[in-house]
Amino acid sequence: MTSIRVFLVVVILAVFTLFNFIAALRGYQSSMEKAEQLFDQHLLETAKIIANIHTENTANNIDHNSHIAFQVWQDGRLVASSSNTPQQPIAALQSGFNYSNFDGYRWRTFAYRNLETSHWVLVAERTDLRFTLAENVILESIFPVLVGLPVVGLLIWLIVSHGLRPLRRLANEMGSKQPTDLSPLSTQAPQQELAQIVASSNGLLERLETSLQREKQFASNAAHELRTPISTLKVQLYNIKQTLKQGAETDALEATAQRLEHIVEQILALYKNSPDQYNARFEKIELSELTEEVLAEEYPYFDAKQQQLEFNSCEAHIMGDPFALKTLLKNLLSNANKYTPAEGCIKVSMTKLEDHLLLSIEDSGPGIDAKQRDRIFERFYRIDGDRHPSGEMGCGLGLAIVKHIVELHHATIQVTPSSFATGSAFKVLFPLHQPENSNHQPGTT
């Protein structure tokens, strides 16, 4: 993930460095040109001074390694020179600046004609020494700029961090909102750049709140309103069966009424256990005792299909909501009962791990294809639709409710092949201790 702060600091510092580099390069070139002009002026003045001094023979007090050399010529004869010059002219006898090579160095030369004495004064200065001197002076002026780059980078970092602080506050406020908190953002007097983001976010939250309220109202009203006609329908079917001989038609109607009642109850359960709407009262629960209670309530359904039921438990307490956990167990057990054939096997087991409790419900049914294991927790999704090979009817909400309850308890669920020859295993991993950042604390509503 790319950081906006790092991006801004790097880009600004890169632009600043590039600008300073170009400015330093241009300043270096300009300074070298100016230094060259100053050195040439100094060479010109030196030639004029020598021309106005009566000089004869060789000036032996001029060191051979000196960066200055000179010759004085008259009528093609060398009348005076420094000891570091050859016997030939060190420059053409033509007024002006030039370059020449002698004594193992490159020299900047200047030829000056003294009209009064008819002398040619040839003066030379080593180019390497004058370049080194000029470069040292220029680099000393550039060095503070280079050293100051880390300081500038730190200042840019602090300035950018301060400028992004309102955005960080806004991100923290949005990140700290609970799933059920759809209230507008409370950021006061946002900067001009953030005002549009805050306004758009508040508008989205308002629309989402309205949409959720409509969904809640519809699910609640629809389920409650459907209960009365379903109850009436079941009473009428009972009366019909009492007056008419029992037949396939009345059995089909009764099965349809039961399925419709099951769908309504599942919709109500889904509404009550949805994480964004559910208010849980968490308490310390002995899950094995709760499982035994649910198994006792559901046992007639297993007995009707002569299914073999095995229960292996261990003592383990978890923090949870009793009603929600009973719903989870009933739906998983009902799912195993439906899709396990008559005289099949169902095994319920609990295993205590270090920090978790593993609840496993296995069956010897047809099993679930690996490609469909993630989709079975979607609302209204049923494998092969309503034409399931087992012939069992359903609405596709049971496992969606299970998924919601698992999320409420900060647990995880996965589907794997069972330990039987065929079938599936639903494994729920509960934390033994409620996370500190849990939205549902024990004893709260």
Secondary structure, DSSP 8 states (H G I E B T S, - for coil): ---HHHHHHHHHHHHHHHHHHHHHHHHHHHHHHHHHHHHHHHHHHHHHHHHTS---EEETTS-TT-SEEEEEEETTEEEEEETTS-SS-SS-SSSEEEEEEETTEEEEEEEEEETTTTEEEEEEEEHHHHHHHHHHHHHHHHHHHHHTHHHHHHHHHHHHHHHTHHHHHHHHHHHT--TT--------S--HHHHHHHHHHHHHHHHHHHHHHHHHHHHHHHHHHHHHHHHHHHHHHHHHHHHS---HHHHHHHHHHHHHHHHHHHHHHHHHH-TTT----BEEEEHHHHHHHHHHHHHHHHHHTT-EEEEE----EEEE-HHHHHHHHHHHHHHHHHHS-TT-EEEEEEEE-SSEEEEEEEE-SS---GGGTTGGGSTT--TTTT--TT-----S-HHHHHHHHHHHTT-EEEEEE-SSSS-EEEEEEEESS--TT-SS-BT--
